Amino acid sequence: MSGLDAELVALAQNVLAENRAAGRRIAMAESCTGGLVSAALTEIAGSSDVFDRGFVTYSNEAKMEMLGVSDDVLATFGAVSVATAWAMAQGALRHSGADIAVSITGIAGPGGATPGKPVGMVVFARAVRGEDPETVVADTRQFGDLGRSEVRRQAVLVALELLRP
């Protein structure tokens, strides 16, 4: 068994079952969670019929190379922004066979905070194949300085909920 807690695994099971029933494949683009959402999903046997792939794009270079996030977006808005999260989710859709992609970018701490972007700030975006890419579906959460592990855990819970049909 992995180090994933029962709540994450149970939610991941539900997400997989609901997307399987809806005939949807999913992809993740993760920064501050470092692949934890993908790990939770792949903890479940049989997840490969629903989970297409996960992109761990921790650095700005990875966001640009793997997901096609433009350097202009990163320079203008920063890595932790709605614009970057949206570009990450769109890139995950473009570079996968998924029907839905969720992205996560944030500041897990203890360092990395900047004015206006405190520790515990995490931005999420969801992109669905066939929907207007100009319609941004994004959410910014301020979890607070709960400690690195708990910020990341809370981010995984939110991302899993966003993957639900």
C-alpha positions in Angstrom: 0.0 0.0 0.0 1.2 3.5 -0.7 1.3 6.4 1.7 -2.0 7.6 0.4 -4.7 8.0 3.0 -8.1 6.2 2.7 -10.0 9.4 1.9 -7.9 10.0 -1.2 -8.1 6.4 -2.4 -11.9 6.3 -1.8 -12.4 9.6 -3.7 -10.2 8.4 -6.5 -12.2 5.2 -6.8 -15.4 7.2 -7.1 -13.9 9.5 -9.7 -12.8 6.5 -11.8 -16.1 4.8 -11.5 -18.1 7.9 -12.4 -15.9 8.7 -15.4 -15.9 5.1 -16.5 -19.7 5.2 -16.5 -19.7 8.5 -18.4 -17.3 7.0 -21.0 -14.7 9.7 -20.2 -10.9 9.4 -20.1 -9.0 11.8 -17.8 -5.6 13.5 -17.7 -3.8 15.5 -15.0 -1.3 18.4 -15.2 0.3 18.8 -11.8 2.8 21.2 -10.5 2.8 21.6 -6.7 1.3 18.2 -6.1 4.1 16.5 -8.0 2.0 13.7 -9.3 -0.1 12.9 -6.2 -3.4 13.0 -8.0 -2.1 10.7 -10.7 -0.7 8.4 -7.9 -4.1 8.3 -6.2 -5.9 7.4 -9.4 -3.4 4.7 -10.4 -3.5 3.2 -6.9 -6.8 1.7 -8.1 -6.5 -1.5 -10.0 -8.1 -1.2 -13.5 -7.6 2.6 -13.6 -5.9 2.4 -17.0 -9.3 2.3 -18.9 -10.1 5.8 -17.5 -6.8 7.5 -16.6 -4.9 8.4 -19.8 -1.9 10.2 -18.4 -0.4 12.6 -16.0 2.0 15.4 -16.6 4.2 16.5 -13.7 5.4 19.9 -14.8 7.1 21.3 -11.7 9.4 23.8 -13.5 8.3 26.5 -15.9 10.4 24.8 -18.5 8.4 21.7 -18.1 5.1 23.6 -18.4 6.3 25.1 -21.6 7.9 22.0 -23.1 5.3 19.3 -22.1 2.1 21.4 -22.1 2.8 24.3 -24.4 2.3 27.0 -21.8 3.7 30.1 -23.4 6.6 32.0 -21.8 4.4 35.2 -22.2 1.8 33.7 -19.8 4.4 32.7 -17.3 6.2 36.0 -17.5 3.1 38.1 -17.3 1.0 36.2 -14.7 3.5 33.8 -13.0 3.4 30.1 -12.6 0.7 30.3 -9.9 -2.1 32.0 -11.7 -5.4 31.3 -13.4 -3.9 32.0 -16.8 -1.1 29.4 -16.2 -3.5 26.8 -14.7 -5.8 27.2 -17.7 -3.0 26.9 -20.2 -1.8 23.7 -18.4 -5.3 22.1 -18.5 -5.7 23.0 -22.2 -2.2 21.6 -22.9 -3.0 18.4 -21.1 -6.0 17.9 -23.3 -4.0 18.8 -26.5 -1.2 16.3 -25.6 -3.4 13.4 -24.5 -6.4 11.3 -25.6 -8.4 12.5 -22.5 -11.9 14.0 -22.5 -11.2 16.0 -19.4 -8.1 17.4 -17.9 -7.5 19.1 -14.5 -4.4 21.2 -13.7 -2.9 22.3 -10.4 -0.3 25.0 -9.7 0.4 26.5 -6.3 2.6 27.3 -3.4 2.8 24.4 -1.0 5.4 26.1 1.2 7.2 26.6 3.4 8.9 29.0 1.1 8.0 30.4 -2.3 5.4 33.0 -1.2 5.4 36.4 -3.0 3.2 39.5 -2.4 -0.3 38.5 -3.3 0.6 34.8 -3.5 0.9 33.4 0.0 1.8 29.9 1.0 -1.2 27.7 0.6 -2.5 29.4 -2.5 -3.4 26.8 -5.1 -5.0 27.4 -8.5 -7.0 24.7 -10.4 -8.4 24.6 -13.9 -10.6 22.1 -15.7 -10.7 21.7 -19.5 -13.2 19.4 -21.3 -12.7 18.3 -24.9 -15.2 19.9 -27.2 -16.0 22.8 -24.9 -15.1 26.4 -25.9 -11.4 26.9 -24.9 -12.2 30.6 -24.3 -14.5 29.6 -21.4 -12.1 29.4 -18.5 -13.1 27.0 -15.7 -10.7 27.8 -12.9 -10.7 28.1 -9.1 -8.2 29.6 -6.7 -8.1 28.2 -3.2 -6.4 29.8 -0.2 -5.7 26.8 2.1 -3.4 28.8 4.3 -0.1 27.7 5.7 -1.2 24.2 6.8 2.2 22.7 6.2 3.5 21.4 2.9 2.0 17.9 3.1 -1.5 19.2 4.1 -1.6 21.9 1.4 -0.7 19.2 -1.2 -3.3 16.8 0.3 -6.1 19.4 0.2 -5.1 20.2 -3.4 -5.4 16.6 -4.4 -8.9 16.4 -2.9 -10.1 19.5 -4.8 -8.6 18.2 -8.1 -10.3 14.8 -7.7 -13.6 16.6 -7.2 -13.0 18.6 -10.3 -12.5 15.4 -12.3 -16.1 14.3 -11.5 -18.5 14.3 -14.4 
